[in-house]
Each structure stands twice: as C-alpha cells, then as structure tokens.
Amino acid sequence: MSKLLISLLLLTGCLSSFAQAAAVHRGGAELLNPKAYAIEAQASVFSTTAYFDDSGTELEMNPESSFRLIDTDFKISYGVSSNLEASVFAKVRSVSSSDGTNSAANTGPESLGVEGKYSFEPINKIKYALGLRYRKTLYTNTEYAPAQNRPVDEVILGDDGSEYGIDFYATFLARPWKLDFKMGYNSPPNDLSSEIVYKLEAMYQFTKFGLFAGLDGIKSLNRDQYTDTPLSKPILNTGQTRLFNSLNREMTAPYLGFNYNFDKFLFFLKGQTVMSGISTDKGNLVLAGISWNSVGVTAESVKIDSFKEYHIDGSVLKVSARGNFIKIDQGLSTDVEKGMKFDIYQTDYFGGNLLVASGIVYEIGSDWAVIKLSKKYQEIQIKPGFAARGF
C-alpha cells in the first residue's frame, strides 16, 4: 500500500507542475470541453469481513482466514468535441488470501479498457449523457475439476475475459448542490450473468472543500448458465473470497467521501461498505485519488482568440462602488452605440488577456460610455486600466 501512496504523490507533483485549471468533481453527464483532457489516478483497498451465499444469506468468515484486494486505477480522458468524450483506462491489482494455514498472493496488470460518452442538450439544470465501455483482462485463469488438487500458494487476480456495457447518466446542477445518477447494462467477464449497475450520489461543494455521499449497486439479470446447476460451475483458485466466479451476483454498497480542490488538482477520499448482496463478499473499502483537467475550448477562450471581431478598443476609467457599472473612454465619437456589447479584459505587458466580464452600453456621451455588467467570468476586481472591447 505504501508503494501505491508514493505513486499517487509522485503523480500529484507531476500534475501540479503543468496544470492550467482547477480540477472539479465532475458528474457522470458532465463532459470535458473540446480539446480538454483529464488525468486521474486512484488506489483502493477492500477487505472481506463476511460472505453472502447464492441466496443472499450472510455467512461468517473463519476468524483465521483473510482476503484483501488492492486496485490502482489510471484514466486519461479527452474532449473530442462539445458533446463527445473519449477515455482509456488501466488497472493494476494486488490480491492476498489466507485460510489460516496457507497463504497466497498475486500482483500484476489486471485490465485495459476504453470508454466513450455522448452528451445531449441539457434540459433546464439537468445534463444527460450516454456511455459505451469495453474492458479486457490481461490474464487467463486456469479451471479445475472438483476432485483436482489446486496449488495452495496461488490465487487469481479476478474474473478473466472481456467486459462491455452501456450506461445512461443524468447530472442535476443546482450549485452548491450536485445530484448524479447512473444506470447501465453490464456484461461481466468469465461468462458471468449480465446485470444492471446503478449509482446515486449527492454532493455539496464549498469553495474548495466538497462532501459527497452515494450508493453503488448491482442487480443481476439471473442469466448465469449454471443457475440451476451451481455444482457444475468450473472451479477457480479464488482464495478466501466470493468476489470472483460468482453466481448471479448482486451488491448494495453505500459510501461517504470528501474532495478538496488545490487549484491545480483535486484530491478525493472515499469510504464504502458492502451492506448486502448475493454471491459476493461483505466488506469495507477505502479509496484515495487525485485528478486534474485542462480547460480546453470554451466560449470565453473563443472570444479571447478573436480580437479581430471587436470594433472598439478602449480602457476602463471608473468602476462603481458595487462593481455593477463601469465607465470607459469610448463614446459617440468612436461609434459606440447604446446597447452595444463589451467584454472586459485584464491585460499585462506580456500580452496576457484574461476575460473578466461582459456587459452592454447603458449610458453614453461624446467620449465616454457607461457599461452595465451582465456576466462575470472571473472572481477578479475590475480596475481602471482594464481593456474594454466592443462588438
């Protein structure tokens, strides 16, 4: 676990050295801007405390046995267009199991995958998206006959094969609240039964600190080919767990967590407990991770890159006490008209142009105009000398 934490800290340092924008806790339907990209790394530890059998009855775990699973996940996403996002992801896994007498461990690359999301036009404050994903494990498990001896010092990394699914996302934005919903169809590896996966989450975001709580779940479609003949199911060296080679698995797992925005990246920590299930493990999970994303192409960046579209170039002379009105040094003599739109920029001697606000001409004179601000893009106090560009 210490190596995983060191890896996360190293990645944190790399991200902070070239980040351009504050990372955010994105809902499932919140896609990246065009030409933006995001990097995420996380590590989780799951420890088994009990089992759920094929009927959902909780079974005690042998006090002398143990099972622990550590996952390290990496994901890179790219905003292909305003409504399309593509991602690649990878998982490294470490498994350790003991029955009190014999112990086994296995560590290695677990899987690689790709994902695509398409977003639809939002309805009021709700964003919608549809996602497709595919994952392939990087190993193949050995199957054993019931009477065949199995190596006691070996344990598998998980269910082998291909997994694919389609997911529907909906994210309700009502700052500082954010409500997130996901429901999808999943076809797991190892010929396991197809299933419905779902997620519900609520988040409250302060300035930099955010709290979130949610529920992850799996509902089986009961299509396992061994549903009526469970004793005929091939045997795998799973160790002291029922997470793998399950039979119509189901799970309900609530969680709590928080995130903190360090401007250049987002750190998040989550604790989760599997409360109920079928053909799976009861246990606890702790997850820590970091993420970062660039800005990409926004409406504001398009304006910044399009100075040639501005017809008037002036400067701010005065700012009202509340900051809602500003006076500029351009007026009727330079063809400024009432109702004309202006963008306000913070400029510097090195050619930097930061779009701060927009507004319309409210009052006008021969060589001056008063602009009523209608939108602010940055939490920056407008001062005399800022550039005012009209179009």
C-alpha positions in Angstrom: 0.0 0.0 0.0 2.9 2.4 0.7 4.1 2.0 -2.9 0.7 2.9 -4.2 0.6 6.1 -2.0 4.1 7.1 -3.1 3.0 6.7 -6.8 0.0 8.9 -6.1 2.2 11.6 -4.5 4.6 11.5 -7.4 1.8 11.9 -9.9 0.5 14.8 -7.8 3.8 16.5 -8.2 3.8 16.0 -12.0 0.3 17.3 -12.4 0.9 20.4 -10.3 3.9 21.4 -12.5 1.9 21.8 -15.7 -1.8 22.2 -14.6 -3.7 25.1 -16.2 -7.1 24.9 -14.4 -8.7 23.8 -11.3 -9.9 20.2 -11.4 -13.5 19.6 -10.4 -15.7 16.8 -9.1 -17.5 16.0 -12.4 -20.8 14.2 -12.5 -21.3 11.4 -15.0 -23.0 13.6 -17.5 -20.5 16.5 -17.3 -18.1 16.1 -20.2 -14.8 17.8 -20.9 -14.7 20.9 -23.1 -13.4 20.3 -26.6 -9.7 19.7 -26.7 -9.5 19.4 -22.9 -8.1 16.4 -21.3 -8.2 14.9 -17.8 -5.9 12.6 -15.8 -7.0 10.6 -12.8 -5.2 8.1 -10.6 -6.7 6.3 -7.6 -5.9 3.5 -5.2 -8.4 1.4 -3.2 -8.2 -1.3 -0.6 -11.0 -3.8 0.0 -11.0 -6.2 3.0 -13.5 -9.0 3.3 -15.4 -9.4 6.6 -18.1 -11.9 5.7 -19.7 -13.6 2.8 -23.1 -13.7 1.1 -24.1 -17.0 -0.4 -26.1 -17.6 -3.6 -29.4 -16.9 -1.8 -28.2 -13.7 -0.1 -27.7 -15.2 3.4 -24.8 -13.7 5.3 -22.1 -16.2 6.3 -19.5 -15.7 8.9 -15.8 -15.6 7.9 -13.4 -18.0 9.5 -11.6 -15.9 12.1 -8.2 -17.3 10.9 -8.8 -16.5 7.2 -8.5 -13.2 5.4 -8.8 -11.7 2.0 -7.6 -8.3 0.7 -7.8 -6.7 -2.7 -5.8 -3.6 -3.7 -6.6 -1.8 -7.0 -4.7 1.0 -8.6 -6.6 2.7 -11.5 -5.4 5.2 -14.1 -7.6 7.0 -16.6 -6.9 9.6 -19.3 -9.9 11.4 -21.0 -10.0 13.8 -23.9 -12.8 16.1 -25.1 -13.2 15.2 -28.8 -16.0 17.8 -29.3 -18.6 19.7 -27.4 -20.6 16.6 -26.8 -18.2 13.7 -27.2 -15.5 12.5 -24.7 -13.1 9.5 -25.1 -11.2 7.7 -22.4 -8.6 5.0 -21.9 -8.0 3.3 -18.6 -5.9 0.7 -16.9 -5.9 -1.3 -13.7 -3.2 -2.9 -11.6 -4.3 -5.3 -8.9 -2.8 -7.0 -5.9 -4.6 -9.9 -4.1 -3.7 -11.6 -0.9 -5.6 -14.5 0.7 -5.1 -16.8 3.7 -7.1 -19.6 5.2 -5.0 -19.5 8.4 -2.7 -22.2 7.3 -1.8 -21.4 3.7 -1.3 -18.0 2.2 -1.3 -16.9 -1.4 -0.7 -13.6 -3.2 -0.8 -12.2 -6.7 0.1 -8.9 -8.2 0.1 -7.7 -11.8 -1.6 -5.7 -14.6 -5.3 -6.5 -14.4 -7.0 -5.0 -17.4 -7.1 -2.3 -20.1 -10.2 -0.5 -21.4 -11.8 2.2 -23.5 -14.9 4.4 -23.0 -16.8 6.9 -25.0 -19.5 9.3 -23.8 -22.0 11.4 -25.8 -23.9 14.2 -24.2 -27.3 15.5 -25.2 -28.7 19.0 -24.9 -29.4 19.8 -21.2 -33.0 20.3 -20.0 -33.0 23.2 -17.5 -30.4 22.2 -14.9 -30.1 18.6 -15.9 -27.4 17.2 -18.2 -27.7 13.9 -19.9 -25.2 11.5 -21.5 -24.9 8.0 -22.9 -21.7 6.0 -22.5 -20.2 2.9 -24.1 -17.3 1.0 -22.5 -15.1 -2.1 -23.1 -12.6 -3.7 -20.8 -10.2 -6.7 -21.4 -8.3 -8.5 -18.7 -4.6 -9.2 -19.2 -4.5 -12.7 -17.9 -6.3 -16.1 -18.3 -7.4 -18.2 -15.4 -6.9 -22.0 -15.0 -10.1 -24.0 -14.4 -10.0 -27.1 -12.1 -12.2 -30.2 -11.8 -13.9 -30.7 -8.4 -11.6 -33.6 -7.5 -8.4 -32.0 -8.9 -5.8 -30.7 -6.5 -5.2 -26.9 -6.6 -2.0 -25.1 -5.7 -2.4 -23.7 -2.2 0.1 -20.8 -2.9 -1.8 -19.4 -5.9 -4.7 -17.1 -6.2 -6.3 -15.4 -9.3 -6.5 -11.7 -9.9 -10.2 -11.8 -10.8 -12.6 -12.9 -13.4 -10.9 -13.2 -16.8 -12.2 -12.2 -20.2 -14.0 -9.2 -21.8 -16.5 -6.9 -20.2 -18.7 -4.4 -22.0 -21.6 -2.2 -21.1 -23.8 0.8 -21.9 -24.6 3.5 -19.3 -27.1 6.3 -19.0 -26.1 9.4 -17.0 -28.0 12.3 -15.6 -26.5 15.2 -13.5 -28.6 17.8 -11.8 -26.7 21.1 -11.2 -28.0 23.5 -8.6 -24.9 25.0 -7.0 -23.7 24.4 -4.4 -25.6 21.1 -4.8 -24.9 18.4 -7.4 -27.0 15.3 -7.8 -25.7 12.5 -10.0 -27.4 9.3 -11.4 -26.2 6.4 -13.4 -27.9 3.2 -14.7 -26.4 0.8 -17.1 -26.3 -2.7 -18.6 -23.2 -4.7 -17.9 -21.9 -7.9 -19.4 -19.1 -9.1 -17.0 -16.1 -11.3 -17.9 -15.9 -15.1 -17.2 -19.3 -15.7 -18.7 -21.0 -14.3 -15.6 -24.6 -13.2 -15.7 -25.5 -9.9 -17.4 -26.6 -7.3 -14.8 -27.8 -3.8 -14.2 -25.4 -1.4 -12.5 -26.5 1.8 -10.8 -25.2 4.7 -8.8 -26.8 7.6 -6.9 -24.8 10.4 -5.5 -25.3 13.8 -3.9 -22.5 16.4 -3.4 -22.3 19.7 -1.7 -19.4 21.9 -2.8 -18.0 24.7 -0.7 -15.3 27.0 -2.1 -12.6 24.3 -2.2 -14.0 21.6 0.0 -16.8 19.2 -1.0 -18.7 16.5 0.7 -20.5 13.6 -1.2 -22.5 10.5 -0.3 -23.9 7.9 -2.5 -24.9 4.3 -3.3 -23.4 1.8 -5.7 -25.3 -1.3 -6.7 -25.5 -4.3 -8.9 -28.8 -6.1 -9.8 -28.4 -9.4 -11.5 -30.5 -10.4 -14.5 -30.1 -14.1 -13.4 -28.8 -15.3 -16.7 -25.9 -17.4 -15.4 -25.8 -20.7 -17.3 -25.2 -22.5 -14.0 -28.2 -21.0 -12.2 -30.0 -24.4 -11.9 -26.8 -26.5 -11.6 -24.4 -24.5 -9.4 -22.3 -27.5 -8.6 -21.4 -27.8 -12.2 -19.7 -24.4 -12.3 -16.0 -24.6 -13.1 -13.7 -24.2 -10.1 -11.2 -21.3 -10.0 -8.4 -20.7 -7.4 -10.3 -17.7 -5.9 -8.9 -17.9 -2.4 -10.9 -16.8 0.6 -13.4 -14.7 -1.4 -16.7 -14.9 -3.4 -16.0 -11.7 -5.4 -14.8 -13.9 -8.3 -16.5 -16.8 -10.2 -19.8 -15.7 -8.6 -23.4 -16.9 -9.4 -25.8 -14.1 -10.3 -24.0 -11.6 -8.1 -25.7 -8.6 -6.5 -24.5 -5.9 -4.3 -25.6 -2.8 -2.4 -22.8 -0.5 -1.1 -23.3 3.0 0.4 -20.4 5.4 0.6 -19.3 8.7 2.1 -16.4 10.9 1.0 -14.9 14.4 0.5 -12.8 16.2 -2.0 -10.5 19.2 -1.7 -9.5 21.5 -4.6 -5.9 22.6 -4.5 -6.5 24.8 -7.6 -4.2 22.7 -9.8 -5.7 19.3 -8.9 -8.5 17.6 -6.9 -7.8 15.2 -4.1 -10.6 12.9 -3.0 -11.1 10.2 -0.3 -14.0 7.7 0.0 -15.1 5.1 2.4 -17.5 2.4 1.4 -19.2 -0.7 2.9 -20.9 -3.6 1.1 -24.0 -3.9 3.2 -25.9 -6.7 1.4 -25.5 -8.9 -1.6 -25.7 -12.3 -3.3 -22.7 -14.4 -4.2 -20.2 -11.8 -3.1 -18.3 -10.5 -0.1 -19.3 -8.2 2.7 -16.5 -5.8 3.5 -15.0 -2.4 3.7 -13.3 -0.3 1.0 -11.1 2.8 1.4 -10.3 4.8 -1.8 -7.9 7.8 -2.3 -7.2 9.6 -5.6 -6.2 12.7 -7.4 -7.4 14.2 -10.7 -6.6 17.1 -13.0 -8.1 18.5 -16.1 -7.3 21.3 -18.6 -9.7 23.9 -19.7 -9.9 23.2 -23.4 -12.0 25.3 -25.8 -14.7 27.4 -24.1 -16.9 30.2 -25.2 -14.7 32.6 -23.4 -11.5 31.3 -25.0 -13.1 31.7 -28.4 -13.6 35.4 -27.6 -10.1 35.8 -26.4 -8.8 34.3 -29.7 -11.0 36.5 -31.8 -9.9 40.1 -31.2 -10.4 40.9 -34.9 -14.1 40.7 -34.3 -14.0 43.7 -31.9 -14.7 47.1 -33.4 -14.0 49.2 -30.4 -10.9 49.0 -28.2 -10.9 51.2 -25.1 -10.0 51.3 -21.4 -11.9 51.4 -18.1 -11.9 54.8 -16.4 -14.0 54.2 -13.3 -15.8 51.4 -11.5 -19.0 51.9 -9.4 -18.9 51.1 -5.7 -20.7 47.8 -6.1 -18.9 46.9 -9.3 -22.0 46.6 -11.4 -21.3 49.6 -13.7 -18.0 50.8 -15.3 -17.1 53.9 -17.3 -14.9 53.6 -20.3 -13.1 56.2 -22.5 -15.0 55.5 -25.7 -18.3 57.1 -26.8 -20.3 58.6 -29.7 -17.2 59.9 -31.3 -15.9 56.4 -31.8 -19.2 55.0 -33.0 -20.2 53.5 -29.6 -24.0 52.9 -29.5 -26.4 52.3 -26.7 -27.0 48.5 -26.3 -23.6 47.6 -27.8 -21.9 44.7 -26.1 -18.5 45.0 -24.4 -16.0 42.4 -23.0 -13.7 43.5 -20.2 -10.2 42.0 -20.1 -7.3 42.1 -17.6 -4.2 42.7 -19.7 -0.5 42.8 -19.0 2.7 43.9 -20.6 3.5 40.4 -21.8 0.4 40.0 -24.0 -1.8 38.3 -21.5 -5.5 38.7 -21.9 -7.9 37.3 -19.3 -11.6 37.7 -20.0 -13.1 39.0 -16.7 -16.7 40.2 -17.5 -19.2 41.2 -20.2 -21.9 43.9 -20.4 -23.9 46.3 -22.5 -23.7 50.0 -23.0 -26.2 51.6 -20.6 -25.5 55.3 -21.0 -23.4 57.2 -23.5 -21.7 60.5 -24.1 -19.4 62.0 -26.7 -16.2 60.4 -25.4 -17.4 58.1 -22.7 -19.9 55.3 -22.0 -21.3 53.5 -19.0 -21.4 49.7 -19.3 -23.8 47.6 -17.1 -22.1 44.3 -16.4 -24.3 41.3 -17.1 -21.8 38.4 -16.6 -18.6 37.8 -14.7 -16.2 35.0 -15.8 -13.5 35.5 -13.1 -13.6 36.5 -9.5 -11.3 39.4 -10.2 -12.0 43.0 -9.1 -12.2 45.3 -12.2 -10.0 48.3 -12.0 -9.2 51.4 -14.1 -6.9 50.4 -16.9 -8.6 47.2 -17.8 -9.3 46.8 -21.5 -12.9 47.2 -22.8 -13.5 45.8 -26.2 -16.8 46.3 -28.0 -18.5 44.5 -30.8 
